[in-house]
Amino acid sequence: MKPSGNERPYELFPLFPFSILNTVVLFLLKIEGTRRVPDYIQIRDEDFKLIAYFKISNPRTSLVRCNLLDHMDEILQAAAQLEYGKIRKMVIFVETKPQS
């Protein structure tokens, strides 16, 4: 399959007929809320494009949309340790399986 340039790094497609481990680089940002607005987490890719933006209290829906639900525990643990306004680089390993 020839890449068209429209694929995002977290939407990985294998080129081989077996499972492959791919690395994905993500950046986490923790945004402090106010009295009325809750705290949020941003996940950005290597080009710093926004992948996900969600409340710390409700990450599931956003992580499902960007295929990162398997790494929810890692992401939330890193976000809990992150200070407000700081950026943290995260490298995750994604196993991709061939399309039938």
VENRAUR-V131275 format. One line per field, one symbol per residue. phi: phi as a letter, one per 40 degrees, with the letter a starting at -180 (. if undefined). A space follows every 10 residues. Layout:
BEGIN
phi->???
END
This chain:
BEGIN
phi->.cccgccccc bcbcbbcacb cbcbcbbbbb bccbccbccb bbbbcccgcc baaacccacd dccccbfbcc bdcccccccc ccccgcbbcb bbbbcbbccc
END
